[in-house]
């Protein structure tokens, strides 16, 4: 990865050989049955199928899974091959069947997919959980197609272990620009006039159009081919967990779930088979100590895409620090 030629302003995070040696020593390996405190706030470098039988029951408040989609794709030399939907469903079941044992009774699970894999994800989730919703999020960018519609969205399935679950609606509201500023006797109706313009804070829906896939000028960007935005994970984690809850990701990739959990004052556990991505996750977790903010999320609300000046310029908002995020982050550091 270090051999790539990058533009001077490219902020993509990469590792030096010294980084790999240093971060690889931090990675955790499960040999037998373990207690939560043994691997809490750790990155587990192993095949998830060898890890799941060793984990204790009922320890996770939230599970976020971004498994390989039903596509032939290479992840740093590890290739997942596309198969028919029935075989993909069997593969999903082979790890999703472990999740009910690991999740707390009031826990939630989110599983990412695309239009090809979504039907299988839905069917398997129905076997073990109460399916609440399917979120569709706009990736913003994507390759065009001459003989088909451009594939520009992905899905996230939301399910819970029971009828009693966490959902913090006030923590995931969206700040939108007001197009038609209606007033009632001269008073703004459900919107406010700020120094940044006219905005309305609205309830979130299952259609997310305010996200940006990480790209070269963003500090969170890595070379992982399917990296999710930190803002996306922030929505999930804020909605479906509380401060100090434990968030688990069985397909951690370059660490976005763990990083966002840390920034938002949660505990975390991630499993990833690729050592390079594990080390990237550790690097990002280290950087989160310095910068616990999330692009597009400030002052306790999510901003509509391209409404903050820094987003229009393609910069991150690391200089706009949310007091709430810093407070949650410090609480977890104190509790350790």
C-alpha positions in Angstrom: 0.0 0.0 0.0 2.9 2.4 0.7 4.1 2.0 -2.9 1.1 4.0 -4.4 1.8 7.4 -5.8 -0.4 9.9 -4.1 -1.2 13.5 -4.9 0.3 16.1 -2.4 -3.1 16.8 -0.9 -4.2 13.2 -0.6 -5.0 12.5 3.0 -5.5 8.7 2.7 -4.2 7.0 5.8 -1.5 4.4 5.2 1.0 2.4 7.2 4.8 2.4 7.2 6.7 -0.8 8.0 7.4 0.6 11.4 3.7 1.2 11.9 2.9 -2.4 11.0 5.4 -3.8 13.5 4.1 -1.5 16.2 0.4 -2.0 15.7 0.6 -5.7 15.1 1.9 -6.2 18.6 -1.4 -4.7 19.9 -3.7 -7.2 18.1 -5.5 -9.7 20.2 -5.8 -13.5 19.5 -8.4 -15.8 21.0 -7.2 -19.2 21.9 -10.0 -20.5 24.0 -13.1 -19.3 26.0 -12.5 -15.7 27.1 -14.2 -13.1 29.4 -15.3 -9.8 28.1 -12.6 -7.9 30.0 -10.0 -10.0 28.2 -10.7 -8.5 24.8 -12.7 -5.3 25.5 -11.6 -2.3 23.4 -9.4 -4.6 21.3 -9.0 -5.5 17.7 -9.0 -9.3 17.2 -6.9 -10.5 14.3 -8.5 -13.8 13.3 -11.0 -15.5 11.2 -14.4 -14.7 12.7 -15.5 -18.3 12.6 -12.7 -19.3 15.0 -13.5 -16.5 17.3 -17.3 -16.7 17.7 -17.4 -20.0 19.7 -15.0 -18.6 22.3 -16.9 -15.4 23.1 -19.0 -15.1 26.2 -22.8 -15.0 26.0 -24.9 -11.8 26.3 -22.1 -9.2 26.4 -22.8 -7.0 23.4 -25.3 -4.1 23.4 -25.0 -3.5 19.7 -23.7 -5.5 16.7 -22.8 -3.9 13.4 -21.9 -6.2 10.6 -20.6 -5.2 7.2 -19.9 -8.7 5.7 -18.7 -9.3 2.2 -21.6 -8.7 -0.2 -22.5 -11.4 -2.7 -19.9 -10.2 -5.2 -16.5 -11.4 -6.4 -14.2 -8.9 -4.7 -10.7 -8.9 -3.4 -9.9 -7.5 0.1 -6.1 -7.0 0.2 -5.5 -10.4 -1.4 -8.4 -12.2 0.3 -11.1 -12.9 -2.3 -14.8 -13.4 -1.7 -16.5 -15.1 -4.7 -20.0 -14.4 -5.8 -22.4 -17.4 -5.6 -26.1 -18.0 -6.0 -28.5 -16.5 -3.4 -29.2 -19.8 -1.7 -25.5 -20.4 -1.0 -25.0 -16.9 0.1 -27.9 -17.2 2.5 -26.2 -20.4 3.9 -23.0 -18.5 4.4 -24.8 -15.6 6.2 -26.5 -18.1 8.5 -23.2 -19.7 9.4 -22.2 -16.6 11.4 -25.5 -14.7 12.0 -26.7 -17.8 13.9 -24.1 -17.0 16.6 -25.3 -13.4 17.1 -28.4 -14.1 19.3 -26.2 -15.8 21.9 -23.7 -12.8 22.0 -26.3 -10.1 22.0 -28.0 -8.8 25.2 -31.8 -9.2 25.5 -32.3 -5.5 24.8 -29.6 -5.4 22.0 -29.8 -4.5 18.4 -28.1 -5.6 15.2 -27.5 -3.9 11.9 -26.3 -5.8 8.8 -25.1 -4.0 5.6 -25.8 -5.3 2.1 -26.6 -4.3 -1.4 -29.6 -5.1 -3.7 -28.2 -8.5 -4.5 -27.6 -9.6 -1.0 -30.5 -7.9 0.8 -33.1 -10.6 0.2 -30.8 -13.2 1.8 -30.0 -10.9 4.7 -33.7 -10.3 5.4 -34.6 -14.0 5.4 -31.7 -15.0 7.8 -32.4 -12.1 10.2 -36.1 -13.2 10.4 -34.9 -16.6 11.8 -33.2 -15.1 14.8 -34.4 -11.5 15.4 -37.3 -9.1 15.1 -36.6 -7.1 11.9 -37.5 -3.4 12.4 -36.5 -1.7 9.2 -34.4 -1.5 6.1 -32.4 1.6 5.7 -31.2 2.7 2.2 -28.3 5.0 2.0 -27.1 7.0 -1.0 -23.4 6.3 -1.8 -23.3 9.5 -3.8 -20.7 8.2 -6.2 -20.8 5.0 -8.3 -20.0 3.8 -11.8 -22.5 4.5 -14.5 -24.2 1.7 -16.5 -25.1 1.7 -20.2 -27.8 -1.0 -20.0 -29.0 -0.6 -16.4 -29.8 1.9 -13.7 -26.7 3.2 -11.9 -26.2 1.4 -8.6 -26.1 4.2 -6.2 -27.5 2.9 -2.9 -26.8 0.2 -0.3 -29.0 -1.3 2.4 -28.7 -1.6 6.2 -31.1 -4.0 7.9 -32.1 -3.1 11.5 -33.2 -5.8 13.9 -33.6 -6.3 17.6 -33.4 -9.3 20.0 -36.7 -8.4 21.6 -39.5 -5.9 21.8 -37.5 -3.9 24.4 -34.6 -2.1 22.8 -32.7 1.2 22.8 -33.5 3.8 20.2 -32.4 7.4 21.0 -34.4 9.3 18.4 -33.3 12.7 19.7 -29.6 11.8 19.2 -29.9 11.3 15.4 -31.9 14.2 14.1 -30.9 15.8 10.8 -30.3 19.5 10.2 -31.7 20.4 6.8 -31.7 23.6 4.8 -35.1 25.2 4.5 -36.2 25.6 0.8 -39.6 27.1 1.5 -39.3 29.2 4.7 -43.0 29.3 5.8 -43.9 31.7 8.7 -46.8 32.0 11.0 -47.5 35.7 11.5 -43.9 36.4 10.7 -42.5 33.8 13.0 -40.5 30.9 11.4 -42.6 27.7 11.4 -40.5 24.7 12.5 -37.2 26.3 11.4 -34.7 28.8 12.6 -32.7 31.6 10.9 -29.0 31.2 11.9 -25.8 32.9 10.8 -25.2 29.9 8.6 -28.7 30.1 6.9 -32.2 28.8 7.4 -32.4 25.3 8.9 -34.9 22.8 10.2 -34.0 20.0 12.6 -36.0 16.9 11.4 -36.6 13.3 12.6 -34.5 10.7 10.7 -36.0 8.4 8.1 -34.9 5.1 6.6 -33.6 7.0 3.6 -30.1 8.5 4.2 -29.0 11.0 1.6 -26.6 13.0 3.7 -23.6 10.7 3.5 -20.4 10.8 1.6 -18.3 7.8 0.8 -14.7 8.4 2.2 -12.4 9.7 -0.5 -8.9 10.9 -0.9 -9.2 14.4 0.7 -10.9 13.1 3.9 -8.7 12.2 6.9 -10.8 9.1 7.6 -10.1 7.6 4.2 -8.1 4.4 3.9 -7.3 2.0 1.0 -10.0 -0.5 2.2 -12.2 -1.0 -0.9 -15.6 -0.9 0.9 -15.0 1.5 3.8 -18.1 3.0 5.3 -18.3 6.6 6.4 -17.8 7.4 10.0 -21.0 9.5 9.8 -23.0 6.4 8.9 -21.7 4.4 11.9 -22.4 7.4 14.1 -26.1 7.4 13.2 -26.3 3.7 14.1 -24.3 3.8 17.3 -26.0 6.9 18.7 -29.5 5.6 17.9 -29.0 2.0 19.2 -26.6 2.3 22.1 -25.9 4.4 25.2 -22.7 5.7 26.7 -20.3 2.9 27.8 -22.3 0.2 25.9 -20.3 -2.4 24.1 -20.4 -2.4 20.2 -19.2 -5.5 18.3 -18.2 -5.7 14.7 -17.4 -9.2 13.3 -16.1 -7.9 10.0 -14.2 -4.8 11.2 -12.3 -3.9 8.0 -10.2 -0.8 8.6 -11.9 -0.1 11.9 -14.7 2.4 11.3 -17.1 0.8 13.8 -14.5 0.7 16.6 -13.3 4.2 15.9 -16.7 5.8 15.9 -17.7 3.8 19.0 -14.6 5.2 20.8 -15.3 8.8 19.6 -18.9 8.5 20.9 -18.1 7.2 24.3 -18.8 3.5 23.8 -16.7 0.4 24.3 -15.8 -1.7 21.3 -14.7 -5.1 20.0 -13.8 -5.8 16.4 -12.7 -8.9 14.5 -10.8 -8.8 11.2 -9.0 -11.5 9.3 -6.6 -9.2 7.5 -3.6 -7.9 9.5 -3.1 -4.8 7.4 -6.6 -3.7 8.0 -6.3 -4.5 11.7 -3.2 -2.3 11.9 -5.1 0.5 10.1 -7.8 0.2 12.7 -5.3 0.5 15.5 -3.8 3.5 13.8 -7.2 5.2 13.5 -8.1 4.4 17.1 -4.8 6.1 18.1 -5.7 9.2 16.0 -9.2 9.3 17.6 -7.4 10.2 20.9 -6.4 13.4 19.3 -9.5 14.1 17.2 -12.7 12.6 18.5 -15.0 14.6 16.0 -16.9 13.2 13.1 -17.3 14.9 9.8 -20.9 16.0 9.3 -21.9 15.6 12.9 -21.5 18.7 15.1 -23.3 20.2 18.1 -25.4 17.0 18.6 -27.0 16.9 15.2 -26.2 15.5 11.7 -25.9 18.1 9.0 -27.3 17.5 5.5 -24.6 16.8 3.0 -22.7 19.8 1.6 -24.3 22.3 3.9 -21.3 23.0 6.2 -18.7 25.2 4.5 -15.9 22.7 5.2 -17.9 19.9 3.5 -18.3 22.1 0.4 -14.5 22.5 0.3 -13.9 18.8 0.8 -12.3 19.2 4.2 -13.0 17.4 7.4 -14.5 19.2 10.4 -11.9 18.2 12.9 -11.5 21.7 14.0 -15.3 21.9 14.9 -15.2 19.9 18.1 -18.5 18.8 19.7 -18.5 19.2 23.5 -20.8 16.3 23.8 -18.5 14.0 21.9 -15.5 15.1 24.0 -17.4 14.5 27.2 -18.5 11.0 26.2 -15.0 10.2 25.0 -13.4 11.3 28.3 -16.0 9.3 30.3 -14.9 6.1 28.7 -11.2 6.9 29.2 -11.9 7.5 32.9 -13.9 4.3 33.2 -11.1 2.1 31.9 
